[in-house]
Amino acid sequence: MVVYSFYIFDRHTECIYSRRWTPRPSSDSKSNRPLSGSSTFSNGETTVSRRKELSKEDDAKLIFGTVFSLRNMVKRLGGDDDNFLSYRTNEYKLHYYETPTRLKFVMITDTRMNNMRIALHQIWVNLYVEYVVKNPLSPVEHPGGVGVANELFEFGLERFMVSGNGYGRSTFLRC
């Protein structure tokens, strides 16, 4: 099980925290399934088109736009009682948790992961509230996407993720 990335968006739709974990290379990387974005020519050659690497700001905007659209679609189709929890593609699963103060916690994981709503709630209660909200030096609002710059929060998040199943090396990306 792998966690790829984690985002926190404030109530003003700004990304206030972003972090990526680099997955460990898998030993069985050989697959009979064609790669997405690959083309096979009549002479048997296969070319793979590389996806352009997005900037961290563009990545966060795309994630928030996806979550916003899916959340609104679920509310329109299912009514106000239904909530958007997660969705899955062939490559990843996106988990979503919204707090009563309209903070949005988003985690992108491997497709085999179960629902991470409880884990996102625990991150909010045990890490974000304890180390960011209760910190007198932390701003109440994060204007312009000023991030959650708190070493205790980052260390706690790293410990929380690693204590699960060993997710690989981590790379910090602040919005």
PASEBA-1860 file (N, C-alpha, C; in nm, 3 decimals):
! residues 175
1> MVVYSFYI> 0.084/-0.118/0.000/0.000/0.000/0.000/0.089/0.124/0.000 ~ 0.050/0.219/-0.082/0.134/0.336/-0.104/0.050/0.463/-0.095 ~ 0.105/0.563/-0.027/0.046/0.696/-0.028/0.133/0.781/-0.118 ~ 0.073/0.842/-0.220/0.149/0.923/-0.314/0.160/1.068/-0.271 ~ 0.049/1.128/-0.229/0.054/1.270/-0.193/-0.059/1.305/-0.098 ~ -0.043/1.423/-0.037/-0.136/1.472/0.064/-0.147/1.623/0.050 ~ -0.271/1.675/0.053/-0.296/1.818/0.037/-0.392/1.866/0.144 ~ -0.375/1.993/0.184/-0.472/2.061/0.269/-0.509/2.191/0.198
9> FDRHTECI> -0.640/2.212/0.180/-0.692/2.334/0.120/-0.774/2.408/0.225 ~ -0.760/2.540/0.229/-0.838/2.618/0.326/-0.975/2.652/0.267 ~ -1.055/2.724/0.344/-1.191/2.755/0.299/-1.194/2.855/0.185 ~ -1.080/2.917/0.153/-1.070/3.010/0.041/-1.013/2.943/-0.083 ~ -1.010/2.812/-0.085/-0.964/2.727/-0.196/-0.813/2.734/-0.219 ~ -0.737/2.786/-0.125/-0.592/2.795/-0.140/-0.528/2.668/-0.083 ~ -0.426/2.619/-0.151/-0.350/2.506/-0.100/-0.256/2.558/0.007 ~ -0.278/2.514/0.132/-0.193/2.562/0.241/-0.088/2.458/0.281
17> YSRRWTPR> -0.101/2.337/0.230/0.000/2.235/0.256/-0.005/2.129/0.148 ~ 0.111/2.086/0.103/0.120/1.982/0.002/0.245/1.901/0.029 ~ 0.232/1.771/0.015/0.347/1.684/0.037/0.335/1.561/-0.050 ~ 0.447/1.516/-0.104/0.450/1.395/-0.187/0.543/1.293/-0.126 ~ 0.504/1.167/-0.140/0.589/1.057/-0.101/0.628/0.984/-0.228 ~ 0.757/0.957/-0.245/0.805/0.886/-0.362/0.789/0.738/-0.336 ~ 0.713/0.669/-0.418/0.693/0.526/-0.394/0.821/0.447/-0.417 ~ 0.836/0.339/-0.341/0.949/0.250/-0.362/0.931/0.178/-0.494
25> PSSDSKSN> 1.040/0.155/-0.566/1.026/0.084/-0.694/0.979/-0.058/-0.670 ~ 0.884/-0.103/-0.752/0.832/-0.238/-0.735/0.922/-0.337/-0.807 ~ 0.930/-0.460/-0.754/1.017/-0.561/-0.812/0.956/-0.623/-0.937 ~ 0.824/-0.623/-0.947/0.759/-0.682/-1.064/0.706/-0.572/-1.155 ~ 0.799/-0.497/-1.213/0.759/-0.385/-1.298/0.721/-0.432/-1.438 ~ 0.743/-0.561/-1.469/0.706/-0.612/-1.601/0.558/-0.642/-1.602 ~ 0.490/-0.588/-1.700/0.346/-0.608/-1.710/0.310/-0.629/-1.856 ~ 0.212/-0.712/-1.880/0.165/-0.734/-2.016/0.071/-0.624/-2.060
33> RPLSGSST> 0.024/-0.545/-1.967/-0.070/-0.439/-1.997/0.003/-0.322/-2.062 ~ -0.050/-0.263/-2.170/0.017/-0.149/-2.232/0.012/-0.028/-2.140 ~ 0.113/0.054/-2.148/0.119/0.175/-2.069/0.020/0.277/-2.122 ~ -0.038/0.355/-2.032/-0.129/0.459/-2.078/-0.046/0.565/-2.150 ~ -0.097/0.614/-2.258/-0.026/0.715/-2.336/0.075/0.654/-2.433 ~ 0.076/0.520/-2.448/0.171/0.457/-2.539/0.103/0.430/-2.673 ~ 0.184/0.424/-2.776/0.134/0.397/-2.911/0.215/0.283/-2.971 ~ 0.148/0.191/-3.038/0.216/0.081/-3.105/0.199/0.101/-3.255
41> FSNGETTV> 0.313/0.099/-3.327/0.311/0.118/-3.470/0.301/-0.016/-3.541 ~ 0.277/-0.013/-3.673/0.260/-0.136/-3.749/0.387/-0.219/-3.754 ~ 0.504/-0.156/-3.736/0.629/-0.232/-3.737/0.660/-0.293/-3.600 ~ 0.571/-0.277/-3.501/0.588/-0.338/-3.371/0.656/-0.250/-3.267 ~ 0.704/-0.132/-3.309/0.769/-0.043/-3.212/0.664/0.025/-3.124 ~ 0.700/0.042/-2.999/0.610/0.108/-2.905/0.677/0.235/-2.856 ~ 0.603/0.344/-2.861/0.655/0.470/-2.807/0.566/0.510/-2.690 ~ 0.629/0.566/-2.592/0.557/0.611/-2.474/0.567/0.762/-2.466
49> SRRKELSK> 0.453/0.827/-2.465/0.455/0.972/-2.451/0.464/1.006/-2.303 ~ 0.562/1.085/-2.268/0.583/1.123/-2.129/0.488/1.235/-2.091 ~ 0.431/1.223/-1.971/0.345/1.329/-1.922/0.432/1.444/-1.876 ~ 0.389/1.562/-1.908/0.462/1.681/-1.866/0.447/1.698/-1.715 ~ 0.558/1.721/-1.647/0.557/1.739/-1.502/0.496/1.876/-1.472 ~ 0.394/1.878/-1.389/0.326/2.002/-1.353/0.398/2.070/-1.238 ~ 0.384/2.201/-1.231/0.437/2.272/-1.115/0.350/2.237/-0.995 ~ 0.401/2.259/-0.876/0.325/2.222/-0.757/0.198/2.305/-0.745
57> EDDAKLIF> 0.200/2.430/-0.792/0.079/2.513/-0.788/-0.027/2.460/-0.885 ~ 0.016/2.423/-1.006/-0.079/2.369/-1.104/-0.135/2.234/-1.058 ~ -0.050/2.154/-0.998/-0.093/2.025/-0.946/-0.201/2.044/-0.839 ~ -0.177/2.137/-0.747/-0.274/2.163/-0.640/-0.405/2.218/-0.698 ~ -0.397/2.304/-0.798/-0.518/2.358/-0.861/-0.600/2.247/-0.928 ~ -0.532/2.156/-0.995/-0.603/2.046/-1.059/-0.669/1.954/-0.957 ~ -0.598/1.926/-0.849/-0.655/1.841/-0.744/-0.779/1.908/-0.685 ~ -0.768/2.037/-0.652/-0.883/2.105/-0.593/-0.999/2.114/-0.692
65> GTVFSLRN> -0.970/2.142/-0.817/-1.076/2.147/-0.918/-1.148/2.015/-0.933 ~ -1.075/1.906/-0.929/-1.135/1.773/-0.938/-1.224/1.747/-0.817 ~ -1.173/1.776/-0.698/-1.250/1.754/-0.576/-1.375/1.841/-0.575 ~ -1.360/1.968/-0.612/-1.473/2.061/-0.613/-1.582/2.013/-0.709 ~ -1.541/1.972/-0.829/-1.638/1.927/-0.928/-1.709/1.799/-0.884 ~ -1.634/1.703/-0.835/-1.696/1.577/-0.793/-1.786/1.596/-0.671 ~ -1.744/1.681/-0.579/-1.826/1.707/-0.459/-1.959/1.771/-0.500 ~ -1.955/1.867/-0.592/-2.078/1.931/-0.638/-2.166/1.835/-0.716
73> MVKRLGGD> -2.105/1.750/-0.797/-2.183/1.652/-0.873/-2.255/1.554/-0.779 ~ -2.184/1.508/-0.675/-2.245/1.416/-0.579/-2.362/1.482/-0.508 ~ -2.346/1.607/-0.468/-2.455/1.678/-0.399/-2.576/1.698/-0.490 ~ -2.553/1.726/-0.618/-2.665/1.746/-0.711/-2.737/1.616/-0.744 ~ -2.660/1.510/-0.763/-2.721/1.382/-0.800/-2.782/1.310/-0.681 ~ -2.717/1.318/-0.565/-2.761/1.241/-0.451/-2.833/1.321/-0.345 ~ -2.832/1.452/-0.355/-2.896/1.534/-0.252/-2.796/1.581/-0.148 ~ -2.842/1.662/-0.057/-2.754/1.720/0.044/-2.704/1.619/0.147
81> DDNFLSYR> -2.772/1.505/0.159/-2.731/1.406/0.258/-2.613/1.322/0.212 ~ -2.587/1.315/0.081/-2.476/1.236/0.030/-2.347/1.316/0.034 ~ -2.237/1.247/0.062/-2.106/1.310/0.070/-2.011/1.242/-0.026 ~ -1.920/1.321/-0.082/-1.813/1.268/-0.166/-1.701/1.220/-0.074 ~ -1.663/1.093/-0.084/-1.560/1.036/0.001/-1.432/1.005/-0.075 ~ -1.444/0.943/-0.192/-1.326/0.905/-0.268/-1.367/0.867/-0.410 ~ -1.268/0.861/-0.496/-1.288/0.803/-0.629/-1.161/0.733/-0.671 ~ -1.173/0.641/-0.764/-1.061/0.558/-0.805/-1.045/0.559/-0.955
89> TNEYKLHY> -0.920/0.563/-1.000/-0.887/0.545/-1.141/-0.802/0.418/-1.151 ~ -0.747/0.391/-1.268/-0.660/0.275/-1.283/-0.525/0.294/-1.213 ~ -0.487/0.420/-1.189/-0.353/0.447/-1.136/-0.351/0.493/-0.991 ~ -0.459/0.549/-0.941/-0.459/0.601/-0.804/-0.600/0.607/-0.749 ~ -0.608/0.633/-0.618/-0.736/0.655/-0.552/-0.726/0.784/-0.474 ~ -0.823/0.873/-0.490/-0.825/1.001/-0.421/-0.925/0.993/-0.306 ~ -0.879/1.028/-0.185/-0.962/1.027/-0.064/-0.984/1.171/-0.020 ~ -1.103/1.200/0.030/-1.140/1.338/0.062/-1.207/1.344/0.198
97> YETPTRLK> -1.170/1.446/0.275/-1.235/1.471/0.404/-1.246/1.622/0.422 ~ -1.367/1.670/0.455/-1.389/1.812/0.479/-1.428/1.832/0.625 ~ -1.361/1.926/0.690/-1.386/1.953/0.832/-1.503/2.048/0.846 ~ -1.557/2.063/0.966/-1.666/2.161/0.987/-1.625/2.305/0.957 ~ -1.495/2.334/0.964/-1.447/2.469/0.931/-1.411/2.483/0.784 ~ -1.451/2.387/0.704/-1.434/2.384/0.559/-1.289/2.370/0.513 ~ -1.204/2.314/0.598/-1.072/2.272/0.552/-1.091/2.143/0.475 ~ -1.016/2.126/0.369/-1.029/2.007/0.286/-0.898/1.930/0.289
105> FVMITDTR> -0.905/1.804/0.332/-0.789/1.716/0.337/-0.803/1.615/0.224 ~ -0.701/1.607/0.140/-0.703/1.519/0.024/-0.579/1.431/0.027 ~ -0.599/1.301/0.008/-0.487/1.207/0.004/-0.500/1.123/-0.122 ~ -0.390/1.109/-0.194/-0.387/1.026/-0.314/-0.303/0.902/-0.282 ~ -0.364/0.785/-0.302/-0.301/0.660/-0.263/-0.304/0.559/-0.377 ~ -0.248/0.446/-0.350/-0.256/0.331/-0.438/-0.403/0.288/-0.448 ~ -0.439/0.222/-0.554/-0.579/0.182/-0.575/-0.626/0.075/-0.477 ~ -0.534/0.003/-0.415/-0.571/-0.104/-0.324/-0.605/-0.057/-0.183
113> MNNMRIAL> -0.585/0.071/-0.155/-0.611/0.124/-0.021/-0.761/0.130/0.004 ~ -0.800/0.096/0.127/-0.940/0.112/0.167/-0.968/0.260/0.190 ~ -1.089/0.291/0.227/-1.127/0.430/0.251/-1.040/0.490/0.361 ~ -0.982/0.606/0.335/-0.890/0.672/0.428/-0.957/0.787/0.503 ~ -1.089/0.792/0.505/-1.160/0.901/0.573/-1.125/0.908/0.722 ~ -1.116/0.795/0.787/-1.081/0.793/0.930/-0.938/0.842/0.950 ~ -0.846/0.801/0.863/-0.708/0.847/0.873/-0.699/0.998/0.851 ~ -0.773/1.050/0.754/-0.772/1.195/0.731/-0.831/1.270/0.850
121> HQIWVNLY> -0.935/1.213/0.911/-0.992/1.274/1.031/-0.889/1.274/1.144 ~ -0.816/1.166/1.160/-0.713/1.159/1.263/-0.601/1.259/1.238 ~ -0.563/1.278/1.112/-0.461/1.378/1.080/-0.511/1.516/1.118 ~ -0.637/1.545/1.089/-0.693/1.675/1.125/-0.694/1.695/1.277 ~ -0.750/1.598/1.351/-0.767/1.613/1.495/-0.633/1.604/1.569 ~ -0.555/1.502/1.541/-0.435/1.476/1.620/-0.312/1.554/1.575 ~ -0.308/1.597/1.451/-0.190/1.669/1.403/-0.220/1.815/1.372 ~ -0.317/1.841/1.284/-0.343/1.978/1.242/-0.393/2.064/1.358
129> VEYVVKNP> -0.491/2.016/1.430/-0.546/2.095/1.542/-0.441/2.111/1.651 ~ -0.370/2.003/1.684/-0.273/2.009/1.792/-0.153/2.097/1.761 ~ -0.099/2.086/1.639/0.027/2.154/1.608/0.012/2.284/1.529 ~ -0.100/2.302/1.461/-0.118/2.424/1.381/-0.219/2.517/1.446 ~ -0.338/2.467/1.475/-0.443/2.552/1.531/-0.407/2.601/1.671 ~ -0.355/2.513/1.754/-0.323/2.550/1.892/-0.189/2.622/1.905 ~ -0.117/2.639/1.796/0.011/2.708/1.798/-0.013/2.859/1.795 ~ 0.028/2.932/1.899/0.003/3.077/1.901/0.080/3.153/1.793
137> LSPVEHPG> 0.184/3.094/1.735/0.260/3.161/1.631/0.205/3.136/1.490 ~ 0.113/3.042/1.479/0.054/3.010/1.349/-0.059/3.107/1.317 ~ -0.066/3.158/1.194/-0.175/3.249/1.158/-0.309/3.176/1.155 ~ -0.416/3.249/1.185/-0.550/3.190/1.181/-0.589/3.164/1.037 ~ -0.569/3.260/0.952/-0.595/3.245/0.809/-0.460/3.229/0.739 ~ -0.463/3.174/0.621/-0.342/3.155/0.541/-0.357/3.232/0.410 ~ -0.345/3.367/0.416/-0.370/3.447/0.296/-0.270/3.417/0.185 ~ -0.322/3.410/0.064/-0.237/3.383/-0.051/-0.177/3.245/-0.051
145> GVGVANEL> -0.233/3.152/0.025/-0.183/3.016/0.027/-0.058/2.998/0.110 ~ -0.035/3.090/0.204/0.079/3.073/0.294/0.064/2.940/0.365 ~ 0.166/2.858/0.358/0.154/2.720/0.403/0.159/2.700/0.552 ~ 0.138/2.577/0.587/0.144/2.533/0.725/0.292/2.504/0.754 ~ 0.363/2.604/0.802/0.506/2.590/0.828/0.526/2.554/0.975 ~ 0.516/2.426/1.006/0.528/2.381/1.143/0.601/2.248/1.143 ~ 0.719/2.245/1.200/0.801/2.125/1.200/0.734/2.009/1.275 ~ 0.664/2.041/1.385/0.598/1.934/1.460/0.487/1.869/1.378
153> FEFGLERF> 0.412/1.949/1.303/0.308/1.894/1.216/0.371/1.804/1.109 ~ 0.477/1.853/1.045/0.541/1.775/0.938/0.601/1.646/0.993 ~ 0.665/1.653/1.109/0.722/1.534/1.170/0.612/1.435/1.210 ~ 0.504/1.486/1.268/0.392/1.401/1.306/0.327/1.334/1.186 ~ 0.314/1.409/1.077/0.256/1.353/0.955/0.346/1.243/0.899 ~ 0.474/1.268/0.898/0.570/1.167/0.850/0.561/1.041/0.936 ~ 0.558/1.059/1.067/0.548/0.944/1.158/0.417/0.870/1.139 ~ 0.308/0.943/1.120/0.177/0.882/1.098/0.177/0.798/0.971
161> MVSGNGYG> 0.235/0.850/0.863/0.237/0.778/0.737/0.329/0.656/0.742 ~ 0.446/0.673/0.798/0.543/0.564/0.801/0.499/0.454/0.897 ~ 0.429/0.490/1.004/0.387/0.388/1.101/0.288/0.290/1.042 ~ 0.220/0.330/0.934/0.123/0.241/0.870/0.187/0.123/0.802 ~ 0.250/0.144/0.688/0.301/0.032/0.609/0.433/0.062/0.539 ~ 0.501/0.167/0.573/0.626/0.200/0.505/0.598/0.248/0.365 ~ 0.579/0.375/0.349/0.534/0.429/0.221/0.646/0.474/0.130 ~ 0.767/0.473/0.175/0.875/0.516/0.089/0.934/0.647/0.137
169> RSTFLRC> 1.025/0.700/0.057/1.090/0.826/0.093/0.992/0.940/0.074 ~ 1.008/1.044/0.151/0.917/1.157/0.139/0.989/1.276/0.080 ~ 0.914/1.356/0.008/0.965/1.478/-0.051/0.868/1.589/-0.013 ~ 0.918/1.695/0.048/0.833/1.806/0.087/0.804/1.894/-0.033 ~ 0.680/1.930/-0.050/0.638/2.026/-0.151/0.541/2.121/-0.085 ~ 0.581/2.241/-0.062/0.490/2.338/-0.002/0.429/2.422/-0.112 ~ 0.302/2.451/-0.097/0.233/2.537/-0.194/0.269/2.681/-0.169
END
